[in-house]
Amino acid sequence: MIRFVYIFFICIAILGSLSLYVLKYDTTNTENQITELKNKIIDEKKIINVLNADFYKLTDPERIQKLTQLHLTLGPINISQQKELKDIPMKPANDIMDDLIKRSLVGLTEIETRRE
């Protein structure tokens, strides 16, 4: 009887040591994954900082002002250039768009009549 107890405790000790072995290597693997992810996050933050610096450089008002003076020929607005909204002609209707709207409304009325 005592032999069985010893064998039982030896088996439990072996199972416990195997589970600790698996647990140790699983945690080291998880730690390695975490450090890789942290390094990737740091790299992405560096890239974001570089992109933000580029964005602020490209949208700098002084830079834009220099570029507009160099490439555009802008001058003061004459009074004759100003128009009122009523002076602007309406955009002509788009026949294709009107046809699509009519077809969609026809389909909608057919669905509504079926529901009733």
C-alpha positions as CSV (number, residue, x, y, z in Angstrom):
1,M,0.0,0.0,0.0
2,I,2.8,2.4,0.9
3,R,4.4,1.6,-2.5
4,F,1.3,2.8,-4.3
5,V,1.4,6.1,-2.3
6,Y,5.1,6.6,-3.2
7,I,4.4,5.8,-6.9
8,F,1.4,8.2,-6.8
9,F,3.5,11.1,-5.4
10,I,6.3,10.4,-7.8
11,C,3.9,10.6,-10.7
12,I,2.4,13.8,-9.3
13,A,5.9,15.3,-8.9
14,I,6.8,14.3,-12.5
15,L,3.6,15.8,-13.8
16,G,4.2,19.0,-11.8
17,S,7.7,19.4,-13.1
18,L,6.6,18.8,-16.7
19,S,3.8,21.4,-16.3
20,L,6.3,23.9,-14.8
21,Y,8.7,23.2,-17.7
22,V,6.0,23.9,-20.3
23,L,4.8,27.0,-18.4
24,K,8.3,28.4,-18.2
25,Y,8.9,28.1,-21.9
26,D,5.4,29.4,-22.7
27,T,6.0,32.5,-20.6
28,T,9.5,33.1,-22.2
29,N,7.8,32.8,-25.6
30,T,5.1,35.3,-24.6
31,E,7.8,37.7,-23.2
32,N,9.7,37.5,-26.5
33,Q,6.4,38.3,-28.4
34,I,5.8,41.2,-26.0
35,T,9.3,42.7,-26.5
36,E,8.9,42.3,-30.3
37,L,5.6,44.2,-30.2
38,K,7.0,46.9,-28.0
39,N,9.9,47.3,-30.5
40,K,7.4,47.5,-33.4
41,I,5.4,50.1,-31.5
42,I,8.5,52.2,-30.9
43,D,9.4,52.0,-34.6
44,E,5.9,53.0,-35.6
45,K,6.0,56.0,-33.2
46,K,9.3,57.1,-34.8
47,I,7.8,56.8,-38.2
48,I,4.8,58.8,-37.1
49,N,7.1,61.5,-35.6
50,V,9.0,61.8,-38.9
51,L,5.7,62.0,-40.9
52,N,4.4,64.7,-38.5
53,A,7.6,66.7,-39.0
54,D,7.2,66.4,-42.7
55,F,3.6,67.4,-42.5
56,Y,4.4,70.5,-40.4
57,K,7.2,71.4,-42.8
58,L,5.0,71.1,-45.8
59,T,2.1,73.0,-44.3
60,D,4.3,75.8,-42.9
61,P,2.6,79.1,-43.9
62,E,5.9,80.9,-44.7
63,R,6.8,78.0,-47.1
64,I,3.4,78.1,-48.8
65,Q,3.7,81.9,-49.1
66,K,7.1,81.6,-50.8
67,L,5.8,78.9,-53.2
68,T,2.7,80.9,-54.1
69,Q,4.8,83.9,-54.9
70,L,7.1,81.8,-57.0
71,H,4.6,79.8,-59.0
72,L,1.3,81.8,-59.0
73,T,0.6,85.2,-60.4
74,L,-1.9,86.5,-58.0
75,G,-2.9,90.1,-57.7
76,P,-5.5,92.1,-55.9
77,I,-9.1,91.5,-56.8
78,N,-10.8,94.1,-59.0
79,I,-14.4,95.1,-58.2
80,S,-15.4,94.0,-61.7
81,Q,-14.3,90.4,-60.8
82,Q,-16.8,90.2,-57.9
83,K,-20.2,88.7,-58.8
84,E,-23.3,87.9,-56.8
85,L,-24.8,84.5,-56.5
86,K,-27.7,85.3,-58.7
87,D,-25.3,86.2,-61.5
88,I,-23.9,82.7,-61.6
89,P,-25.8,80.5,-64.1
90,M,-27.3,77.3,-62.8
91,K,-25.6,74.1,-63.8
92,P,-27.5,72.3,-66.6
93,A,-29.3,69.1,-65.5
94,N,-27.5,65.9,-66.0
95,D,-29.7,63.6,-68.1
96,I,-28.0,60.4,-66.9
97,M,-28.6,61.4,-63.2
98,D,-32.2,62.3,-63.9
99,D,-32.8,59.0,-65.6
100,L,-31.3,57.1,-62.6
101,I,-33.4,59.1,-60.2
102,K,-36.5,58.3,-62.2
103,R,-35.7,54.6,-62.3
104,S,-35.0,54.5,-58.6
105,L,-38.2,56.2,-57.8
106,V,-40.2,53.9,-60.0
107,G,-38.7,50.9,-58.2
108,L,-39.5,52.6,-54.9
109,T,-43.1,53.1,-55.8
110,E,-43.4,49.5,-56.9
111,I,-42.1,48.3,-53.6
112,E,-44.4,50.6,-51.6
113,T,-47.4,49.4,-53.6
114,R,-46.5,45.8,-52.9
115,R,-46.4,46.4,-49.2
116,E,-49.8,47.8,-49.2
